[in-house]
Amino acid sequence: MKNILVPVGSSQNSVSNLQYAIDLAKEIGGNVFVVSVFQELSKVGGLSKVNTILKEESENRLDEVLSLVNRKGVQVVAHPIKGEVLAGINRVNSQIPIDLMVLAPRSNSIKEEVYLGKTSGKLLKQTNIPILIVPEGAEFSKPKTMLMAFKNGTFEKDSLLEPVSKFVEFFGTEVHVLHVETPETTDEMKHVSENLKSLQKSYTATEAATTFQGVIEHFQKFQPDMLCVIRRKRGFFKKLWEKNEILKKEFYTSKPLLVLPVQE
């Protein structure tokens, strides 16, 4: 997790979210890249001046947020990027391989009933970068325990587990594995890769209608400091995948949520 990316929106939580990323980077010797995305308008009709203003506003927003955090000696690089947010983040990732993206649940939404806003939801579901969703206003603390839930226990590439491995390496995080068997589970999915076994502190197998339901049923038992799930197009957020905005009544956690890349 050498390179950590933090998109900054208009949310009041931008400062605490960036500080969380900086504090994490300080512990693991990482760098932080902060971006603010602005939508450039067509230059037809003399709108070039408007675009200049939009870029300046984006730069000012970055300067404002950076002035309110303690960099703690961590290298923090800030840059405005033009275009649609998803394309912009993908461009950054192609130039600077991002190991982890730290997101606030709601980058712009002010609706209290929303857990995951449209922008954060889009980045979660349409990128394949490891993502850590940090609760609003949360301060970084070393996670002592992690609940890692999945349906398919086969992890063919060690890189898929890299974020989990780093938490274990740097913080001694105890990983409690929850292997959920659903009606869709095949015999192959019941297998657990050796690379995961080497990280886990405990293993629990359970049956549930979905991985999501399995987590709901076991979360209180483990009381983890962090929840970890796997990004799959029809996985943990199966019922929620058709939309980007997720309401708290549909899913909510007060703990940091680590979402690993999909297995291709």
C-alpha positions in Angstrom: 0.0 0.0 0.0 2.7 2.4 -1.0 0.4 4.7 -3.0 -2.8 5.8 -1.5 -5.3 7.9 -3.4 -7.9 10.2 -1.8 -10.5 11.9 -4.0 -11.8 15.2 -2.4 -15.4 16.2 -2.9 -17.4 19.0 -1.4 -18.2 17.0 1.8 -17.2 18.4 5.2 -15.7 15.0 5.8 -13.0 15.6 3.2 -10.5 16.8 5.9 -11.0 13.9 8.3 -10.9 11.4 5.4 -7.6 12.8 4.1 -6.2 12.9 7.7 -7.2 9.3 8.1 -5.3 8.4 4.9 -2.2 10.4 6.0 -2.2 8.7 9.4 -2.4 5.3 7.7 0.4 6.2 5.2 2.6 7.4 8.1 2.3 4.0 9.7 3.2 2.0 6.6 5.6 4.4 4.9 3.2 5.3 2.0 2.5 8.3 -0.1 -0.8 10.1 -0.5 -2.2 11.5 -3.7 -5.1 13.9 -3.4 -7.3 14.7 -6.4 -10.2 17.0 -7.0 -12.2 16.3 -10.1 -13.9 19.1 -12.1 -16.0 18.8 -15.2 -14.7 20.8 -18.1 -17.3 22.4 -20.2 -17.3 22.7 -24.0 -15.1 25.5 -25.2 -17.6 26.4 -27.8 -19.3 29.8 -27.1 -16.4 31.4 -25.2 -16.6 29.0 -22.2 -12.8 28.7 -21.8 -12.9 31.4 -19.1 -15.5 29.3 -17.2 -13.3 26.3 -17.4 -10.4 28.3 -16.0 -12.6 29.3 -13.1 -13.7 25.7 -12.5 -10.1 24.6 -12.4 -9.2 27.4 -10.0 -12.1 26.4 -7.8 -10.8 22.8 -7.8 -7.3 24.0 -6.9 -8.7 26.2 -4.1 -10.6 23.3 -2.7 -7.5 21.2 -2.5 -5.5 24.0 -0.9 -8.2 24.5 1.7 -8.4 20.8 2.6 -4.6 20.5 2.7 -4.3 23.5 5.0 -6.5 21.8 7.6 -4.6 18.5 7.9 -1.3 17.5 9.6 0.9 15.9 7.0 3.2 14.3 9.6 6.1 14.1 7.2 4.1 12.1 4.7 4.6 13.0 1.0 1.2 14.4 -0.1 0.8 15.3 -3.7 -2.4 17.2 -4.7 -3.7 17.7 -8.2 -7.0 18.7 -9.9 -8.1 16.5 -12.7 -10.6 17.3 -15.4 -13.4 15.2 -16.7 -15.8 12.7 -15.3 -14.8 11.3 -11.9 -14.5 7.6 -13.0 -12.4 8.3 -16.1 -10.3 10.7 -14.1 -9.5 8.2 -11.4 -8.7 5.6 -14.0 -6.3 8.0 -15.7 -4.5 8.6 -12.4 -4.3 4.8 -11.7 -2.8 4.2 -15.2 0.0 6.7 -14.5 0.6 6.1 -10.8 -0.4 2.5 -9.8 -2.7 3.0 -6.8 -2.5 0.4 -4.1 -5.5 1.7 -2.1 -8.2 4.3 -2.5 -9.6 5.9 0.7 -13.2 7.2 0.3 -15.7 8.9 2.4 -19.1 7.2 2.2 -20.7 10.4 1.0 -18.5 12.8 -1.0 -21.3 15.2 -1.8 -24.6 13.9 -0.5 -26.1 15.7 2.5 -29.0 13.2 2.9 -28.7 11.6 6.4 -30.4 8.4 5.2 -27.6 7.7 2.7 -24.7 5.5 3.6 -22.9 5.4 0.2 -23.3 8.4 -2.0 -23.5 8.3 -5.8 -19.9 9.3 -6.4 -18.4 6.9 -3.8 -20.8 4.2 -5.0 -19.7 4.6 -8.6 -16.0 4.4 -7.7 -16.7 1.3 -5.5 -18.6 -0.6 -8.2 -16.9 0.6 -11.4 -13.2 0.6 -10.6 -11.1 -2.4 -9.6 -8.8 -0.6 -7.1 -8.8 -1.8 -3.5 -11.0 0.7 -1.6 -11.2 1.6 2.1 -14.5 3.3 3.0 -13.9 5.3 6.1 -16.8 6.3 8.4 -17.5 10.0 8.5 -15.3 11.9 10.9 -13.4 8.7 11.9 -9.8 9.0 13.2 -7.3 6.4 12.3 -6.5 3.7 14.8 -4.7 0.4 14.2 -7.3 -2.3 13.5 -6.8 -5.1 16.0 -9.4 -7.4 14.3 -10.8 -7.8 10.8 -13.8 -9.8 9.7 -13.2 -11.0 6.1 -16.3 -12.4 4.4 -16.6 -14.1 1.1 -18.3 -16.8 -0.9 -15.5 -18.1 -3.0 -12.4 -19.0 -1.0 -10.0 -19.3 -4.0 -7.6 -16.5 -4.4 -5.4 -17.3 -7.3 -3.2 -14.2 -7.1 -1.4 -13.1 -3.9 -1.9 -9.5 -5.1 -5.6 -9.8 -4.4 -4.9 -10.2 -0.7 -2.2 -7.5 -0.6 -4.2 -4.9 1.5 -5.1 -7.6 4.0 -1.5 -8.8 4.1 -0.3 -5.3 4.8 -2.7 -4.8 7.7 -1.4 -8.1 9.2 2.2 -7.1 8.6 2.1 -3.6 10.0 -0.6 -3.7 12.7 -0.8 -7.4 13.7 -4.4 -7.4 12.7 -6.2 -10.6 13.5 -8.1 -11.8 10.4 -11.3 -13.7 11.2 -12.5 -15.4 8.0 -16.2 -15.9 7.4 -16.8 -18.4 4.5 -20.4 -18.1 3.5 -22.0 -21.0 1.6 -25.0 -19.8 -0.4 -27.4 -21.7 -2.8 -25.0 -20.6 -5.6 -21.9 -22.1 -4.0 -20.0 -24.8 -6.0 -17.6 -27.4 -4.7 -14.7 -25.3 -6.1 -15.8 -22.3 -4.1 -15.7 -24.2 -0.9 -11.9 -24.5 -1.2 -9.7 -22.0 0.7 -6.4 -21.0 -0.8 -3.2 -21.4 1.1 -2.4 -17.7 0.7 -5.5 -16.8 2.7 -5.0 -19.6 5.3 -1.6 -18.1 6.1 -3.3 -14.8 7.0 -6.3 -16.0 9.0 -6.5 -16.1 12.7 -9.8 -18.1 12.7 -12.1 -19.7 10.2 -15.9 -19.9 10.3 -18.1 -21.6 7.7 -21.7 -20.7 7.6 -24.8 -21.0 5.4 -26.9 -18.0 4.3 -28.9 -16.8 1.4 -26.2 -14.3 0.5 -22.7 -13.3 1.7 -24.4 -10.0 2.8 -26.8 -11.9 5.0 -24.0 -14.0 6.5 -22.2 -10.8 7.5 -25.3 -9.4 9.1 -25.8 -12.6 11.2 -22.1 -12.8 12.4 -21.0 -9.2 12.7 -22.0 -8.9 16.4 -20.2 -12.1 17.3 -16.8 -10.9 16.0 -17.1 -7.2 16.8 -14.4 -6.4 14.3 -12.5 -3.1 14.0 -12.7 -3.5 10.2 -14.9 -5.3 7.7 -13.5 -6.8 4.5 -15.4 -8.0 1.5 -14.6 -8.9 -2.1 -15.8 -6.8 -5.0 -17.8 -8.9 -7.4 -20.4 -7.8 -9.8 -22.9 -10.1 -8.2 -21.3 -10.4 -4.9 -21.6 -8.7 -1.5 -23.6 -5.8 -2.9 -25.7 -8.1 -5.1 -29.0 -6.5 -4.4 -27.6 -3.0 -4.4 -25.5 -3.2 -7.5 -28.1 -1.7 -9.9 -27.7 1.7 -8.4 -24.8 3.7 -7.0 -26.5 5.3 -4.0 -27.0 3.0 -1.1 -29.3 3.9 1.8 -28.4 3.1 5.4 -31.5 1.0 5.8 -30.1 -1.3 3.0 -26.5 -1.4 4.4 -24.6 0.4 7.0 -21.5 -0.1 9.1 -19.8 2.2 11.6 -16.5 0.5 10.9 -14.0 1.0 8.0 -15.0 -1.2 5.1 -12.2 -2.7 3.0 -13.3 -3.8 -0.5 -10.8 -6.0 -2.4 -10.5 -6.2 -6.2 -12.6 -8.7 -8.1 -10.9 -11.9 -9.2 -10.7 -11.9 -12.9 
